Amino acid sequence: MNVLWLQSGGCGGCSMSLLCADTADFPAMLKSGGIELLWHPSLSLASGRELITLLEDCRDGRTRLDVLCVEGSLLRGPNGTGHFHMLAGTGLPMIDWVRALAAAATHVVAVGSCAAWGGITATGPNVTDACGLQYDGDRPGGLLGADFMAHGGLPVINVAGCPTHPGWVVDTLMALAAKLFAADDLDPLNRPRFYADQLVHHGCTRNEYYEFKASAEKPSDLGCMMENMGCKGTQAHADCNTRLWNGEGSCTRGGYACISCTEPGFQDPGHAFHQTPKLAGIPIGLPTDMPKAWFVALASLSKSATPRRVKSNATADHVVVAPAVRKTRLK
Amino acid sequence: MSQRLIVGPFNRVEGDLEVQLDIADGRVTQARVNATMYRGFEQMLAGRAPLDALVIVPRICGICSVSQSVAAARAIADASGVTVPPNGVHTINLMLACENLADHLSHFYLFFMPDFTRPVYAPRPWFAEANRRFAALAGEHARAAVAARQRWFEIMGTLGGKWPHTLSIQPGGSARAVEAAERIRLLAKVREFRAFLETTTFGAQLEEIAALDSEAALQRWHAADPMRGDLRLFLTLAADLGLQTLGRGPGRTLSFGAYRQPDGSHALADGVWSESLGRVQPVDTGAIREDATHAWLAGDAALHPSEGLTAPMLDKPGGYTWNKAPRLSGEVVETGAIARQLASGQPLIRDAVARCGANVYTRVLARLVELARVLPMTEQWLTALSPREPFFHADRLPADADGVGLTEAARGALGHWVSVRHGRIERYQIVAPTSWNFSPRDAAGTPGALEAALEGAPVQPGEDTPVAVQHIVRSFDPCMVCTVH
């Protein structure tokens, strides 16, 4: 399966993350999965004219383009010209290259939230008129349009995340190579369901603090970060705490809030990232699928029932009260 | 016969890059460097809550992400006056070193060395071995380096939750305290990376490399076993190809100082090295100006970053890049590992630069020497942690405050200047390492460091992407996404 990887209005971090894939031999893993990298910005030898020839061959059908991966948002500005990113050596806006290559590709994969929705590059005034391949924030459309369908019968596959977990990208490409990826493998935002049908909350090591609403008050505290620290892990779709990052990591394990980087529009939450917005002392963003009345009732009950251990540890940076040791067989 | 060549897209640089070359008699006579993409981070930050910068700035760059976080955290800490407890200092240095050393590894194995596997070098005696070790997506050592890098970055998984784009780096320290047992595991990971470097990269103990104190000593070490380890193979081909004659730098290098210690000193000292004076001078950040004369950005006056302005202006007369031209006391400087090694007095790099200047050979050598010098420091910092002591101090940022955050990314000096008014960011200016190295001409018409380094580069008949130009460009380890941001 021939894969071409291009970068535009992003940071290149999804490529850097990809190289952290959990394997003893990265090129061998791709090869054994049937993935042939026609070109990748960080990994391939071809430069300059050699690359332009390859792009022309893909565009014009002389080289079969099975998967076009795009990393980074698409910069439509200024005034629709795309001049905020002219692909070096070609005199053409990158958005023109992406449109032409997407039309030739069997599958199109948006790698990261920039390519999926616009992402960080689209934040604030969005001076570059950045958007995703098939979304502009949470609105279908983007560079290729809401009706775009690649030859392979799928819309743009949104492997959203900032950055993407290497496993999300590798699993998607391997499933495509094995022809084991179909329309019903995508969630309503066209994200692969294998990671988007979970919540960051699942597997969070702070779950006992969550249960008792024993909350962190400042960075380095061990407690749950939902109440004060802006954590959206109970709402954000991703498997970050069951498929860990760089060995044993995740945002919440690293001591900081989930900012829901897999969701469209995460870059403009309407509040400071590090603070939970509240109404009458209750967080506005409630856990996914949880009715507000239930949350309020459970929260007040669990707060009143918080064990001293959990309460003390929640505002410390290490365990100050260890779980009690009972001298009988546990029942 | 003269001709003009537009070279790009460059890959194995982070981001997109175009270079325009004027060529006469088989040599580059003039070069113009175009950073082809603008995203507008400084505009995004204006009006935000100050701590939002900690989310946004790492996303300037996926390869210098921690460096950007550190610069932002320091700028805000400078504005609030908070001090970082020693544990926080050490863990942030560990994260910074984790990224910087990984970047040096990626540069050497993935970005720089593959060019020596091009068919143009097939007749050279070292070619088959270089191809075996460094061929893109195939070389045995390059593949092993990616695997070693993946394991090494597990340090970031533990300390920072993930890489890139951690939020554990805060103005008051680290949001992630380290337990005693975790330290043991982290030390094991450092030793694992050390083993890779000593076996594959150097074929020698790191301390032996760090102790090389002259080019004569380096040559003796090389001659003893010329193909053992990748540094020796690099020295073999560098001598054969005369890499020391390619890509001469401006003769001044800038380091803001790397790995600040609890006592305020730097593990790798700051300073401006002057080749003509042969000594280090102090860094005067007040003498930095950014000049947008040849950028597609509004404004002609050269401004200090604390007063800087970033506003796109695509029809700017004379503009040919999105990058501004930073200058120090009006002069072009080069930054990177070579600047850090010169400022901190590493004798081998000082000796090599005294002989032949900053060039393709000495830039790559300085990076490898830095790998050997810094990895043992990470062992010391881990040992110095005091689990159960604080890693973080809470701070309170005034509604009106200004701050400067300086650090060293793998590619060199990185500075953030922030102004907070009424509790929001009023102005945020970033001067990145490759902004210095790949700057355009300034108002006086003086070319930037890479532009000048390309002058005189050989172009072989028929070359449309001259290989010597590629070596020179990549010897700086450019990061184009940081450059313009």
Boltz contact constraints between the chains, C-beta under 6 A:
constraints:
  - contact:
      token1: [A, 9]
      token2: [B, 39]
      max_distance: 6.0
  - contact:
      token1: [A, 11]
      token2: [B, 59]
      max_distance: 6.0
  - contact:
      token1: [A, 11]
      token2: [B, 61]
      max_distance: 6.0
  - contact:
      token1: [A, 11]
      token2: [B, 62]
      max_distance: 6.0
  - contact:
      token1: [A, 11]
      token2: [B, 481]
      max_distance: 6.0
  - contact:
      token1: [A, 12]
      token2: [B, 14]
      max_distance: 6.0
  - contact:
      token1: [A, 12]
      token2: [B, 62]
      max_distance: 6.0
  - contact:
      token1: [A, 12]
      token2: [B, 481]
      max_distance: 6.0
  - contact:
      token1: [A, 13]
      token2: [B, 62]
      max_distance: 6.0
  - contact:
      token1: [A, 13]
      token2: [B, 164]
      max_distance: 6.0
  - contact:
      token1: [A, 16]
      token2: [B, 62]
      max_distance: 6.0
  - contact:
      token1: [A, 16]
      token2: [B, 63]
      max_distance: 6.0
  - contact:
      token1: [A, 16]
      token2: [B, 164]
      max_distance: 6.0
  - contact:
      token1: [A, 19]
      token2: [B, 146]
      max_distance: 6.0
  - contact:
      token1: [A, 20]
      token2: [B, 150]
      max_distance: 6.0
  - contact:
      token1: [A, 20]
      token2: [B, 153]
      max_distance: 6.0
  - contact:
      token1: [A, 24]
      token2: [B, 147]
      max_distance: 6.0
  - contact:
      token1: [A, 25]
      token2: [B, 143]
      max_distance: 6.0
  - contact:
      token1: [A, 26]
      token2: [B, 146]
      max_distance: 6.0
  - contact:
      token1: [A, 27]
      token2: [B, 137]
      max_distance: 6.0
  - contact:
      token1: [A, 27]
      token2: [B, 143]
      max_distance: 6.0
  - contact:
      token1: [A, 41]
      token2: [B, 11]
      max_distance: 6.0
  - contact:
      token1: [A, 43]
      token2: [B, 137]
      max_distance: 6.0
  - contact:
      token1: [A, 44]
      token2: [B, 136]
      max_distance: 6.0
  - contact:
      token1: [A, 45]
      token2: [B, 114]
      max_distance: 6.0
  - contact:
      token1: [A, 45]
      token2: [B, 136]
      max_distance: 6.0
  - contact:
      token1: [A, 47]
      token2: [B, 10]
      max_distance: 6.0
  - contact:
      token1: [A, 47]
      token2: [B, 11]
      max_distance: 6.0
  - contact:
      token1: [A, 47]
      token2: [B, 465]
      max_distance: 6.0
  - contact:
      token1: [A, 48]
      token2: [B, 7]
      max_distance: 6.0
  - contact:
      token1: [A, 48]
      token2: [B, 465]
      max_distance: 6.0
  - contact:
      token1: [A, 49]
      token2: [B, 464]
      max_distance: 6.0
  - contact:
      token1: [A, 49]
      token2: [B, 465]
      max_distance: 6.0
  - contact:
      token1: [A, 51]
      token2: [B, 9]
      max_distance: 6.0
  - contact:
      token1: [A, 78]
      token2: [B, 314]
      max_distance: 6.0
  - contact:
      token1: [A, 83]
      token2: [B, 314]
      max_distance: 6.0
  - contact:
      token1: [A, 84]
      token2: [B, 38]
      max_distance: 6.0
  - contact:
      token1: [A, 85]
      token2: [B, 37]
      max_distance: 6.0
  - contact:
      token1: [A, 86]
      token2: [B, 36]
      max_distance: 6.0
  - contact:
      token1: [A, 87]
      token2: [B, 9]
      max_distance: 6.0
  - contact:
      token1: [A, 88]
      token2: [B, 8]
      max_distance: 6.0
  - contact:
      token1: [A, 88]
      token2: [B, 9]
      max_distance: 6.0
  - contact:
      token1: [A, 88]
      token2: [B, 16]
      max_distance: 6.0
  - contact:
      token1: [A, 88]
      token2: [B, 17]
      max_distance: 6.0
  - contact:
      token1: [A, 88]
      token2: [B, 18]
      max_distance: 6.0
  - contact:
      token1: [A, 88]
      token2: [B, 36]
      max_distance: 6.0
  - contact:
      token1: [A, 89]
      token2: [B, 6]
      max_distance: 6.0
  - contact:
      token1: [A, 89]
      token2: [B, 8]
      max_distance: 6.0
  - contact:
      token1: [A, 89]
      token2: [B, 9]
      max_distance: 6.0
  - contact:
      token1: [A, 89]
      token2: [B, 18]
      max_distance: 6.0
  - contact:
      token1: [A, 120]
      token2: [B, 59]
      max_distance: 6.0
  - contact:
      token1: [A, 121]
      token2: [B, 39]
      max_distance: 6.0
  - contact:
      token1: [A, 123]
      token2: [B, 44]
      max_distance: 6.0
  - contact:
      token1: [A, 124]
      token2: [B, 44]
      max_distance: 6.0
  - contact:
      token1: [A, 127]
      token2: [B, 40]
      max_distance: 6.0
  - contact:
      token1: [A, 127]
      token2: [B, 43]
      max_distance: 6.0
  - contact:
      token1: [A, 128]
      token2: [B, 39]
      max_distance: 6.0
  - contact:
      token1: [A, 128]
      token2: [B, 40]
      max_distance: 6.0
  - contact:
      token1: [A, 163]
      token2: [B, 164]
      max_distance: 6.0
  - contact:
      token1: [A, 163]
      token2: [B, 165]
      max_distance: 6.0
  - contact:
      token1: [A, 218]
      token2: [B, 394]
      max_distance: 6.0
  - contact:
      token1: [A, 219]
      token2: [B, 170]
      max_distance: 6.0
  - contact:
      token1: [A, 219]
      token2: [B, 175]
      max_distance: 6.0
  - contact:
      token1: [A, 219]
      token2: [B, 392]
      max_distance: 6.0
  - contact:
      token1: [A, 220]
      token2: [B, 175]
      max_distance: 6.0
  - contact:
      token1: [A, 220]
      token2: [B, 177]
      max_distance: 6.0
  - contact:
      token1: [A, 220]
      token2: [B, 391]
      max_distance: 6.0
  - contact:
      token1: [A, 220]
      token2: [B, 392]
      max_distance: 6.0
  - contact:
      token1: [A, 245]
      token2: [B, 157]
      max_distance: 6.0
  - contact:
      token1: [A, 245]
      token2: [B, 162]
      max_distance: 6.0
  - contact:
      token1: [A, 246]
      token2: [B, 153]
      max_distance: 6.0
  - contact:
      token1: [A, 246]
      token2: [B, 154]
      max_distance: 6.0
  - contact:
      token1: [A, 246]
      token2: [B, 156]
      max_distance: 6.0
  - contact:
      token1: [A, 246]
      token2: [B, 157]
      max_distance: 6.0
  - contact:
      token1: [A, 246]
      token2: [B, 162]
      max_distance: 6.0
  - contact:
      token1: [A, 246]
      token2: [B, 163]
      max_distance: 6.0
  - contact:
      token1: [A, 247]
      token2: [B, 154]
      max_distance: 6.0
  - contact:
      token1: [A, 247]
      token2: [B, 157]
      max_distance: 6.0
  - contact:
      token1: [A, 248]
      token2: [B, 157]
      max_distance: 6.0
  - contact:
      token1: [A, 248]
      token2: [B, 158]
      max_distance: 6.0
  - contact:
      token1: [A, 249]
      token2: [B, 157]
      max_distance: 6.0
  - contact:
      token1: [A, 249]
      token2: [B, 161]
      max_distance: 6.0
  - contact:
      token1: [A, 249]
      token2: [B, 162]
      max_distance: 6.0
  - contact:
      token1: [A, 250]
      token2: [B, 161]
      max_distance: 6.0
  - contact:
      token1: [A, 251]
      token2: [B, 161]
      max_distance: 6.0
  - contact:
      token1: [A, 253]
      token2: [B, 161]
      max_distance: 6.0
  - contact:
      token1: [A, 254]
      token2: [B, 160]
      max_distance: 6.0
  - contact:
      token1: [A, 254]
      token2: [B, 161]
      max_distance: 6.0
  - contact:
      token1: [A, 254]
      token2: [B, 166]
      max_distance: 6.0
  - contact:
      token1: [A, 254]
      token2: [B, 168]
      max_distance: 6.0
  - contact:
      token1: [A, 254]
      token2: [B, 176]
      max_distance: 6.0
  - contact:
      token1: [A, 255]
      token2: [B, 168]
      max_distance: 6.0
  - contact:
      token1: [A, 255]
      token2: [B, 175]
      max_distance: 6.0
  - contact:
      token1: [A, 255]
      token2: [B, 176]
      max_distance: 6.0
  - contact:
      token1: [A, 256]
      token2: [B, 167]
      max_distance: 6.0
  - contact:
      token1: [A, 256]
      token2: [B, 168]
      max_distance: 6.0
  - contact:
      token1: [A, 256]
      token2: [B, 175]
      max_distance: 6.0
  - contact:
      token1: [A, 272]
      token2: [B, 49]
      max_distance: 6.0
  - contact:
      token1: [A, 273]
      token2: [B, 52]
      max_distance: 6.0
  - contact:
      token1: [A, 273]
      token2: [B, 55]
      max_distance: 6.0
  - contact:
      token1: [A, 274]
      token2: [B, 51]
      max_distance: 6.0
  - contact:
      token1: [A, 317]
      token2: [B, 177]
      max_distance: 6.0
  - contact:
      token1: [A, 317]
      token2: [B, 391]
      max_distance: 6.0
  - contact:
      token1: [A, 318]
      token2: [B, 177]
      max_distance: 6.0
  - contact:
      token1: [A, 318]
      token2: [B, 388]
      max_distance: 6.0
